[in-house]
Amino acid sequence: MILVREDLCDFCGVCVSVCPPDCIELREAEIRIDHEACTECKLCVYVCPVETLEYVETSHERAV
């Protein structure tokens, strides 16, 4: 799962531009990820210049 640390986000939009399923949305001062649509490719995590996004395994993923 991709976690968002909104207090670090500068709303640059780089994550939005690289997201293959287009599941990241930026609004005035808010970033949202549609976790149902997210494929967890982690591109957004890799390109974020301020390390706002973080990938963490969920207990469901570990069990699979």
C-alpha positions in Angstrom: 0.0 0.0 0.0 1.2 3.5 -0.8 1.0 5.8 2.2 0.9 9.6 1.9 2.6 11.9 4.3 0.7 15.1 3.4 2.7 17.3 5.7 5.7 16.8 3.4 3.9 17.1 0.0 4.6 20.3 -2.0 1.9 19.3 -4.6 4.4 19.4 -7.5 2.4 16.7 -9.4 5.3 14.5 -10.4 3.6 11.5 -8.9 0.5 12.1 -10.9 2.4 12.3 -14.2 4.0 8.9 -13.8 1.1 6.9 -12.4 0.1 4.3 -15.0 -3.4 3.6 -13.6 -4.0 7.4 -13.1 -5.1 6.8 -9.5 -3.4 9.8 -7.8 -5.4 13.0 -7.5 -4.1 16.4 -6.4 -6.4 19.1 -5.2 -5.7 22.5 -3.7 -3.9 21.2 -0.6 -4.7 17.5 -0.7 -3.3 14.4 -2.3 -5.5 11.2 -2.7 -4.6 7.7 -3.9 -7.4 5.4 -5.1 -6.0 2.2 -3.5 -8.5 0.1 -5.3 -7.1 1.2 -8.7 -3.4 1.3 -7.5 -1.2 -1.4 -9.0 1.5 -0.7 -6.4 4.1 -0.3 -9.2 5.8 2.2 -6.8 6.8 4.7 -9.6 5.2 7.5 -7.6 7.4 6.6 -4.6 10.6 6.5 -6.7 10.0 9.9 -8.3 8.7 11.9 -5.4 11.3 14.6 -4.8 10.3 15.2 -1.1 9.6 11.6 -0.1 5.9 12.2 0.6 5.0 8.7 -0.6 6.0 5.5 1.0 5.3 1.9 0.1 4.5 -0.4 3.0 3.4 -4.1 2.8 0.1 -4.9 4.3 -0.5 -8.1 6.3 -2.6 -9.4 3.4 0.3 -9.0 1.0 2.7 -10.9 3.3 0.3 -13.8 3.6 0.1 -14.3 -0.2 
